[in-house]
């Protein structure tokens, strides 16, 4: 079905923002409603003290072997000086804690949940599909690294403006990130642009963060890993990216963390569902015609979908 933007071809905004708003996670006024208002306006927001420094240090320790052994991205999307840590939920409990952060999940749920009503026979039904992790990746940008191409994360989903947002990202600083050592750059308000507006490097603003700070942004805002012009200062971050529960995940969590490993690691039902192991109602993701939380993990609780 064509969306109204396809038919009407409206004039989209083309202005680039010139500043990023910063809020504090420890301020009682910083809640999902406030973050949604900022994200709708700017496409991105910096949150001070989202997680404790101790959690960031544990994540750094967990990801170090992956960073040290990563090979250059042959496709060229990531510069050769960018090291990645993938499949992190398979071995890092701390990464699971980060993904479950209450503030981040509250805004993800507010912006990405899908409410749907439908008829089943003569019964009117209503369901809610909750967001899921589309990928979770660690990044180490080493000295001499060039900037990534500016991009929208939701390009994987072939999105149209009327579909947006379908993704939400949260990049947390594991080390201090600055303009000079490769902080993520973003073009505020570019999430409002139409498909024909080209992003320019000079429009991008660095999201400088202290350890434990994070930048949250919608999947249709233009951003990139920044260039590291230092000689001795690698920056490390971890990105948790969420998508609507009705969409296929970018990173295949069921291969990264198969059921046997998830059981061995005793992952919580909350994290398993976040990884996509649960049903998106009415019936997306069935295994043996049951909710995998029941058929694969033996979990029967109030969120288990019964068919």
VEXTI-306086 format. One record per residue (C-alpha): residue in three letters; x, y, z. Coordinates in steps of 0.2 Angstrom, whole numbers, padded with zeros to 4 digits, always signed. Layout:
# residues N
ALAXYZ ...
END
This chain:
# residues 307
UNK+0000+0000+0000 UNK+0007+0017-0005 UNK+0009+0029+0010 UNK+0004+0047+0008 UNK+0022+0053+0006 UNK+0023+0043-0010 UNK+0007+0050-0017 UNK+0008+0068-0012 UNK+0027+0070-0013 UNK+0027+0084+0000 UNK+0042+0096+0002 UNK+0052+0090+0017 UNK+0063+0101+0028 UNK+0081+0102+0023 UNK+0088+0112+0037 UNK+0102+0105+0047 UNK+0102+0108+0066 UNK+0117+0117+0074 UNK+0117+0109+0092 UNK+0114+0094+0102 UNK+0103+0094+0118 UNK+0111+0087+0134 UNK+0101+0080+0148 UNK+0105+0070+0164 UNK+0099+0053+0168 UNK+0100+0057+0187 UNK+0088+0072+0185 UNK+0070+0066+0190 UNK+0063+0076+0175 UNK+0072+0066+0162 UNK+0059+0053+0157 UNK+0053+0045+0141 UNK+0041+0059+0137 UNK+0055+0072+0138 UNK+0067+0061+0128 UNK+0053+0058+0115 UNK+0050+0077+0113 UNK+0069+0080+0110 UNK+0071+0066+0098 UNK+0056+0071+0088 UNK+0063+0088+0086 UNK+0082+0085+0084 UNK+0083+0066+0081 UNK+0097+0064+0094 UNK+0100+0068+0112 UNK+0115+0066+0124 UNK+0112+0059+0141 UNK+0124+0061+0155 UNK+0127+0047+0167 UNK+0116+0034+0159 UNK+0125+0020+0167 UNK+0139+0018+0180 UNK+0157+0019+0176 UNK+0160+0002+0184 UNK+0148-0006+0172 UNK+0157+0003+0157 UNK+0174-0004+0164 UNK+0167-0022+0165 UNK+0161-0020+0147 UNK+0178-0014+0142 UNK+0186-0030+0150 UNK+0173-0041+0142 UNK+0175-0034+0124 UNK+0194-0032+0124 UNK+0198-0050+0117 UNK+0186-0046+0103 UNK+0193-0029+0099 UNK+0211-0036+0099 UNK+0206-0050+0087 UNK+0195-0041+0075 UNK+0200-0040+0057 UNK+0197-0026+0045 UNK+0180-0024+0037 UNK+0183-0029+0019 UNK+0167-0021+0013 UNK+0175-0004+0018 UNK+0160+0002+0028 UNK+0170+0003+0043 UNK+0188+0010+0042 UNK+0202-0002+0044 UNK+0206+0007+0061 UNK+0189+0003+0068 UNK+0189-0013+0078 UNK+0172-0021+0082 UNK+0165-0033+0095 UNK+0150-0043+0090 UNK+0140-0057+0097 UNK+0143-0049+0114 UNK+0128-0056+0123 UNK+0135-0073+0121 UNK+0149-0069+0133 UNK+0146-0053+0142 UNK+0133-0051+0156 UNK+0137-0033+0158 UNK+0132-0030+0140 UNK+0115-0038+0144 UNK+0113-0026+0159 UNK+0117-0011+0148 UNK+0104-0017+0135 UNK+0091-0018+0149 UNK+0094+0000+0155 UNK+0077+0006+0161 UNK+0078+0024+0154 UNK+0083+0018+0137 UNK+0070+0004+0136 UNK+0057+0016+0142 UNK+0060+0027+0127 UNK+0062+0013+0115 UNK+0045+0006+0121 UNK+0037+0023+0119 UNK+0043+0026+0101 UNK+0044+0009+0094 UNK+0030-0001+0101 UNK+0017-0006+0088 UNK-0001-0005+0093 UNK-0013-0015+0081 UNK-0031-0019+0081 UNK-0039-0033+0071 UNK-0054-0044+0069 UNK-0053-0063+0072 UNK-0070-0070+0067 UNK-0082-0058+0076 UNK-0070-0054+0090 UNK-0061-0038+0090 UNK-0043-0040+0096 UNK-0029-0028+0101 UNK-0011-0032+0103 UNK+0006-0023+0106 UNK+0022-0028+0098 UNK+0037-0023+0109 UNK+0054-0017+0102 UNK+0068-0029+0100 UNK+0087-0028+0099 UNK+0092-0027+0080 UNK+0110-0027+0084 UNK+0123-0024+0098 UNK+0140-0020+0094 UNK+0156-0013+0102 UNK+0167+0000+0093 UNK+0185+0004+0095 UNK+0191+0019+0084 UNK+0210+0019+0084 UNK+0222+0033+0081 UNK+0223+0038+0063 UNK+0205+0032+0059 UNK+0195+0041+0046 UNK+0177+0046+0048 UNK+0164+0033+0042 UNK+0152+0038+0028 UNK+0137+0048+0035 UNK+0122+0036+0035 UNK+0105+0032+0042 UNK+0104+0015+0051 UNK+0086+0011+0046 UNK+0092+0009+0027 UNK+0092-0009+0030 UNK+0073-0008+0032 UNK+0070+0001+0015 UNK+0061+0014+0025 UNK+0050+0028+0019 UNK+0047+0044+0029 UNK+0030+0039+0034 UNK+0037+0023+0041 UNK+0049+0032+0053 UNK+0056+0029+0066 UNK+0058+0010+0065 UNK+0075+0010+0075 UNK+0082+0018+0090 UNK+0101+0018+0094 UNK+0110+0021+0110 UNK+0129+0023+0109 UNK+0137+0023+0127 UNK+0155+0029+0130 UNK+0167+0016+0138 UNK+0181+0028+0137 UNK+0180+0047+0135 UNK+0175+0052+0117 UNK+0180+0068+0110 UNK+0180+0077+0093 UNK+0198+0073+0091 UNK+0197+0054+0095 UNK+0182+0049+0085 UNK+0166+0053+0094 UNK+0151+0049+0084 UNK+0145+0063+0074 UNK+0127+0067+0070 UNK+0117+0080+0060 UNK+0103+0086+0071 UNK+0086+0087+0062 UNK+0091+0076+0048 UNK+0078+0064+0053 UNK+0066+0076+0045 UNK+0074+0076+0028 UNK+0066+0068+0013 UNK+0076+0054+0003 UNK+0083+0067-0009 UNK+0093+0078+0003 UNK+0111+0073+0004 UNK+0120+0074+0020 UNK+0136+0085+0021 UNK+0151+0081+0032 UNK+0152+0099+0038 UNK+0135+0098+0045 UNK+0139+0085+0057 UNK+0142+0088+0076 UNK+0152+0077+0087 UNK+0143+0069+0102 UNK+0157+0071+0115 UNK+0154+0060+0130 UNK+0162+0055+0147 UNK+0162+0037+0152 UNK+0144+0032+0156 UNK+0136+0045+0145 UNK+0127+0040+0130 UNK+0119+0047+0114 UNK+0102+0041+0109 UNK+0096+0044+0091 UNK+0083+0038+0080 UNK+0087+0027+0065 UNK+0084+0039+0052 UNK+0095+0053+0058 UNK+0112+0055+0048 UNK+0127+0050+0059 UNK+0144+0042+0058 UNK+0159+0036+0068 UNK+0170+0051+0069 UNK+0189+0052+0063 UNK+0202+0049+0076 UNK+0216+0062+0073 UNK+0226+0058+0089 UNK+0241+0048+0089 UNK+0238+0038+0105 UNK+0220+0039+0111 UNK+0208+0025+0105 UNK+0190+0028+0109 UNK+0178+0014+0114 UNK+0159+0014+0114 UNK+0146+0001+0113 UNK+0130+0003+0103 UNK+0113-0005+0107 UNK+0101-0003+0093 UNK+0083-0007+0094 UNK+0070-0010+0080 UNK+0051-0013+0080 UNK+0046-0031+0084 UNK+0038-0033+0067 UNK+0054-0032+0058 UNK+0069-0044+0055 UNK+0084-0040+0066 UNK+0100-0034+0058 UNK+0111-0046+0069 UNK+0104-0064+0070 UNK+0103-0066+0088 UNK+0097-0084+0087 UNK+0114-0089+0079 UNK+0124-0077+0090 UNK+0116-0084+0105 UNK+0107-0100+0101 UNK+0095-0108+0114 UNK+0108-0120+0121 UNK+0120-0106+0125 UNK+0106-0094+0132 UNK+0101-0108+0144 UNK+0119-0111+0149 UNK+0121-0093+0153 UNK+0104-0092+0162 UNK+0099-0077+0152 UNK+0083-0069+0160 UNK+0066-0070+0151 UNK+0067-0051+0150 UNK+0084-0051+0140 UNK+0078-0066+0130 UNK+0063-0057+0124 UNK+0073-0042+0120 UNK+0084-0053+0109 UNK+0068-0058+0099 UNK+0065-0075+0107 UNK+0048-0070+0112 UNK+0032-0069+0101 UNK+0027-0052+0093 UNK+0008-0054+0094 UNK-0002-0060+0087 UNK+0010-0074+0081 UNK+0027-0068+0074 UNK+0041-0080+0079 UNK+0032-0096+0082 UNK+0042-0112+0086 UNK+0032-0128+0085 UNK+0017-0117+0085 UNK+0020-0110+0102 UNK+0029-0095+0109 UNK+0047-0100+0110 UNK+0048-0094+0128 UNK+0037-0109+0132 UNK+0043-0121+0118 UNK+0061-0118+0119 UNK+0064-0111+0137 UNK+0049-0117+0147 UNK+0044-0100+0152 UNK+0026-0097+0156 UNK+0022-0080+0163 UNK+0010-0066+0160 UNK+0020-0061+0144 UNK+0020-0078+0136 UNK+0009-0079+0121 UNK-0003-0094+0121 UNK-0010-0100+0104 
END
